Amino acid sequence: MRANPPYSKQAQRHESGSHVHSILRDRNSYCIFPYQEPEIWFGKFSGASNVQYLFEQYLQKPLNREQYEQMRSIIKTISIQQKRSFSAEEILELLQQGILKDEIDRVGTKRTEERKKP
């Protein structure tokens, strides 16, 4: 596989949670071209920071950390099942279709039931 040149679109994509966490703290840490928006992807290597970036930087609608963690877990599961990563636009489509919300509700209900068990 041939490496992507540093000025290519692929070189500006970030899926790793540690990369996105670093970008949230210092935009220049992984963005070699500061005038260009980083492209955040979502997949099996993503962390809650990816979801945080989407809601805080992209949508301007911050959530709490637990919600970021729940969404990250669900996105990771879907990514592994489908053997692919998702763009921010695709994640927004899943949100609009209610797929992620339904999964979050299902996981939340399951956790509540587990806590009630003696």
Buried (B, 14 or more C-beta within 10 A) or exposed (E): EEEEEEEEEEBBBBBBBEBBBBBBEEEEEBBEEEEEEBBBBBBBBBBBBBBBBBBBBBEEEEBEEEBBBBBBBBBBEBBEEEEEBBEBEBBBEBBEEEBBBEBBEEBEEEEEEEEEEE
